Every structure is written in C-alpha cells, then in structure tokens.
C-alpha cells in the first residue's frame, strides 16, 4: 500500500475482516469505493466519519477507477460484478445464474434481460462491459 493520508485508517478498518490485497485489486471510482465501504460498515466494520472520509480519499487517490480493466461479463466472478458495476450481491449472482442457464451474453440488451438487475447501474457502467467469449 502506498504511503499517504488515510493509509493507517484503511489498514485498520479494511483488514479487520478480509485480505487487503484482494480488496484493493478491485479498483473503483469514488462512488464504488463509497458503496464498498458502506457495505463493510453494514457488516459491522467500525469507523468514525473522519476515518471513513480518510479511507475513501486514500482509496480514490491510490486505487482509481481509471486503471480498472473492462469487465468481461461472460467470465466475471460475483465479486468482480459487484465491485466493477456497483451491483448488489444478489444481482451479481443473478447474472451468473442467467449466464450459466442461457449461455454467454452478446450485447447489453441481453444483459438487460436478467431478472432483478438494476438496469440504471448497467446502463451507467456499460462502457466498462465487454462481451468476450
């Protein structure tokens, strides 16, 4: 982890429940990191507002979305779908189940057929989705 403001808070809060290296490999924009941190807090992580802000700022600066590779919707894991498209776990699971039952997606319109998936989030992130076999 690069040195800088927020490193200590990030290590403290994020390593309490899981491996930091794996979590940090999923680069995201500010909204994605905020959603990830909110999810961690919902699961019981403890942080003050000041610590939360320090963590978000640290992650956005050091693990930005610009470096995020495209998501191959036909091979992505649930974790990749959750973090990369800001989906709920149930939606990521629905995409994988649909893909398993119906075959690979060919277009964004195919992806929009998955029941229970937030179409606004798919539409907002469509530039990050690829449909490789």
Long-range contacts (C-beta under 8 A, 24 or more apart in sequence): 1-62, 2-62, 4-58, 4-61, 4-62, 5-54, 5-57, 5-58, 6-54, 6-55, 6-56, 6-57, 6-58, 6-59, 6-61, 7-58, 9-47, 9-51, 9-54, 9-55, 9-58, 10-54, 10-55, 10-58, 10-59, 12-51, 13-37, 13-40, 13-45, 13-46, 13-47, 13-51, 13-55, 14-40, 14-45, 14-55, 16-45, 17-43, 17-44, 17-45, 24-59, 24-63, 26-79, 26-80, 26-83, 26-84, 27-63, 27-64, 27-65, 27-67, 27-68, 28-59, 28-63, 28-65, 28-68, 28-83, 28-84, 29-60, 29-64, 29-65, 30-56, 30-60, 31-86, 32-65, 32-83, 32-84, 32-86, 33-59, 33-60, 33-63, 35-86, 36-83, 68-128, 70-128, 70-129, 70-130, 71-128, 71-129, 71-130, 72-130, 72-131, 72-132, 73-99, 73-105, 73-111, 73-129, 73-130, 73-131, 74-99, 74-104, 74-105, 74-131, 74-132, 74-133, 75-132, 84-125, 84-128, 85-121, 85-122, 85-125, 85-128, 85-129, 86-121, 86-125, 87-117, 87-118, 87-121, 88-118, 90-116, 91-116, 91-117, 91-118, 104-131, 104-133, 105-131, 106-131, 107-131
